[in-house]
Amino acid sequence: MPDKKWNYYTTKVAEMYIQKCTVYNTTTVQCRVSCSIDIILDKTNHSTVARFVNDGLKLLWPLGGNDEKVLLMLSDAAPYMKELENKPDVNKLINNIKKVFLKSPYHVQVYKEILPGIPLPPEPVLTRWGTWLEAAIFNCDNFQGLKKVIEELSGQNSPSQPVLKYKTVFDLETVENDLIFIKAHFLVLVMSIKSLEKSNVSLVDSINLIENTIGKLQKIPGENGNKIKIKIDQLQQKNQGLIILKNVAKVLNGNNEVQLLDNFSPAMITDLQYAPVTSVDVERSFSTYKNILTDRRTSMTPEHMEQNIVVNCFLKCS
């Protein structure tokens, strides 16, 4: 059996918790995903997650004795989409603009007349890192056009509350400057996230991309730049797993000055050549799950849910 990387994740859909595990072959760029394990849980905590991991290992190796083949466990322990403390007005702008065009064909029509050929403003996705930044950059690129749309909508008789709220935020003097700051310094982060989401990136290339991105973010000037530097340093110190992967990448890159942990054998290092550094494959699967189990399909049993997941995984792999 090839050595494995274990990637697990949890999401809640219609009062059901779905525990998702994707198993990778980290030794080669081809056919990295070896199998997928999904289970329905009544609740999630450290004990149910640990039990899920143990049960998954038993499915892979019913006879046992192969747990040492699991070289890396990757999980997402970061809080999602927190409101940016330094840019709350931009956050209000993004949150309100999606309400302006939601269930309002007239608003969409006015938008398309004023901004032909430009798509509607993107909405941040909870499990897609970088989408908030993409929405902010879109508002920066189309600032004047969006301003015309809002002025047109707010000038109508009895404009809706979302339009008025959006115009109130849009008229703030700080918003335009904040959008410029975000695009000037965080566009590189959006591009890096998209590159890391690809499934054919080696560990060395992933770590190099992360290091280059961190280097650029640490060069952001001013008071906000200093806060970002402090935050980056804190995150790196807390993420001990990333530090280990950085050392592994250095060894794979021919660096002889790195001291690895004693429990890392040469064979284990070579088996981590294509170890992923993100949980994006699992995050993407949750969009499929939410299409399967919607608010209109709450009577689906856990057994049928698992069968639908297997069918969807088979169709995706084929």
N, C-alpha and C positions, 0 to 999 in steps of 0.2 A: 504494500500500500504506500502511495506517496505521502509525504508529510503534509499536515493540514494546518490551515489557519481557521480559527473559529470566530465568527462574527455574529453577535446576537443583538436583538433589539426588541422593543415592546411598543405596541400602540393599542389604543382603546377605541373600539368601534361599536357603537350601539350597545353600551354597557357590557361589552365583551373585550377581554384583553387577549391580543394575539401575540404570542412569543414567536419570533422569527429567528432562524439560524441559517446562515449561508456558510458552507464549507468550501474552502479554496484549496487548490493545489498551488503552492507558492513557489514551486521549482521551475515553472515554465510560464511564458506569457500566453500560450495557447490553451484554451479550454480550462481556464482557471477555476471556474465554479464547478465543483465536483458534485454537490448535492445540496438540497434545501430541506430543512426540517421546520415544520410549523405545528403549533399546538395552541388550543384555546384554554385560557386560564380564567378562573373566577376572580382572582386578584393578583397583584404583582407586588412583591417585596424581595428582599435579599434571599430569603429561603426558597421561594418559588422559582426564582431565576437560577439559583444554584442547583435545585432539583432538576430543572429543565436541562441544564448543561450536562449533568450526570446521566440523565435519561438519554440525551442525544448521543453521548459517547457509547452507551450500551447499544444504540441502534447501529452505529458505525461498526463497532466491534463487539458483537454479542458474547464472544468468548473472553473478552477482556484482555488485559496485558498490553494494550497499545496506546495507553493514555499519553505516553511520552512523545507520540507522533504529533500531538497538538503543540505547535511551537509558539503560537501567538493567539491571544484572544483580544479582539477589538470591540469595544463597546462605546456608545456615545453617552458620556456623563455630563455634557454641557447643557445649561439651561438655554431654551430656545428664544430667539427673537425678543430679547429684553429691550425695553424702551431705552434708546440712547439718552443717557443722562445729559450729555453735552449738547444734543441736538433735538430737544423735545418738540420744537416747532415743526421740524421736518417730519418727525414721526406723526404728528397730528395731520400734516398735509397729506401724507401717504395713506393714512387711515381713513381720511374723509373723502379723498378723490374717488375711491372705489364705490362709495355710497352714492356719489353723484350720478353715475351711469348704471347703477344696479336697478333693473326692472324699470327702466325709463327709456323707451324707444325714442321719445322726442329729444332727450338730452344727447343720445347717441347720434341722432340725425344732425343736430346742430354741430356736434363735434366733428363729424365727417365732412360737413360743408365748410367749416373753417380750416380744418386740418386734413385735407384729402390725402389719402395714401399713407397716413400715419396710423398705426394701430392704437387701440385704446390703451390707456395707462396700465402697466402690468400690476398685478396684485402679488404681494409677498406670500410665499408658500411656507407653511410652518416647518416642514421637514426639508426644505431646500435652502441650504445656506447660501447667502449671497443675493437672494432675490429681493431683500429689502434694499440693498445697495443698488441693484439694477433699477428698482422703482425710483429711487432718489436720483440716479443718473438720468433716467428718462425725463423726470420733471425738470432737471437742469437743461437738458438738450432742447426741450420744447417749452421752455418757460414762457416766452412771449406768446406763443400760440395758445397755450393753456389759459393764459391770462385773458386773451380775447374771448375764449369759449366761456369762461366764468363770468366775464362782464356781460356777455350776451344773455346768458341764462339768468343772471341776477337782475337784469333789467326788465325781465318779463313780469307780468302781473302775477302776484302771489308766488314768488320763487320758493322752491322747496327748502327745507331746513338743511339738508346736506350741502346744497349750493351755497347757502348763506354762511355755514360753518367753514366751508372750503375757502370762500372769498375772504373771510375774516383772517384765516391763517395766511392766505396767499398775500394779503396786503401788509403783513408784518415786514419791517425793513430787514430783519435778520435772516429771513428765509432764503432769499436769493443768494446772499453771501454764504450761508451754510451749504446750500446745494453746490455752489462753486467749489467750496473746500472739499466736500465729499468726493466730487468727481475728480478733482485734481490729484487727490492723494489715495483714494480707495478703489479706483478703477483697476489698478494692478491686483487688488485682492479678489475682485470678481473674476478676472481672467485666470488667476491662479486656482481658484476653486473649480472652475470649469475644467482646467487641465487635470486636476487631481481626481475629478469624477470619471475620467476615462479609465477603461479596464485593462489597458495594455501598457501601463507605466511601470517601470522597474522601481525597486526601492531606492536605488541610488538617484534616479531622476526625480522621484517624488521628494526626497529629502533635499536635494539641490534646489528644487522649486520652492520649497518651504523656506529654506535659508535665504534665498534671494528675495523672496517676498518680505520676510521679516526685516532684512537689511534695508529695503526701500521704505517700509513703514517706520523704521527707527530714524529715518532722515527727515520725517515730517517736522517742519519748523514750528516755533512758537509754543505757547502754553499748552495747547491741545496736543502738540507733538510730544511734549514731555510727559503728559498723562498717558499717551499711547505707549511710549517707551516703558514706563513703569508697569503698565498693564501687561505688555508682552513679556517682560521679565518675570512677572508673577505667574503667568500662565505656563511659561516654559519650566519654571521651577516645580510647579505642581504636577506637570505631566512627565512622570518618571519613565513611562513607557516610550514616549517620544525620544527621550534622551538615550535610551538603550538602542532604539532603532537608528538613531543618528550614528552611534558608535558602530553598529553593524554595517551601515552604509559606508562608513569610512574604511572599514576592513575590506569590504567588497570592492572599494575603489583603490585598494593597494596601500592604504596607510598602515605603517608598521608601528606607530606610536600609540595606538589605542589599546587599552586594557579592557577586555571584555569580562563579563561575569564568569565565575568558575564553572557554572552549570551550562555554559554554551560551548558545545563541542564544534570542531571545524565543520563536521557534516551538517550540524544545525544551522550554521551561518550560511553555508551555500544553499540550503533549502529555503532561505528567506529572500532570495534574489528578487522575487516579484510579490513580496508581501505588501498588501494595500495599507494605506495609512488613513483611510476614511471608511465610514460605514454607509456609503452612498448606495450600494447595491441593495441593501436591506431597506433603506429609507424609500427608495423608488417603489419597492414592492407594496408599500402601504397604500399607495394611490390605487393600486389594483384591488386591494382588500376592501377599501372603502366603496369602490364601485360594486363589489360583490354583495357586501352587507350594508345596505343603506337604511334610512329611516323607514322606507316603504317595504323593507324585507326583514322585519324583526322576528318573524316566526321561524327563520332558518335555524336548524339545529346545528350544534357544533360539528356533528359527523358530516352533514352536508356541506358545511363551511369548509372543512378540511378537504373534502373531495373536490370542491370548486377550486381551492388553492392549488391542489395537485394538477388539475387540468390546465390552469393558467400557467403554472410553472413549466409543464410539458410543452405547451404551445410556444412559450417564450424561448425555451431551449432549442426547439426544433425550427 
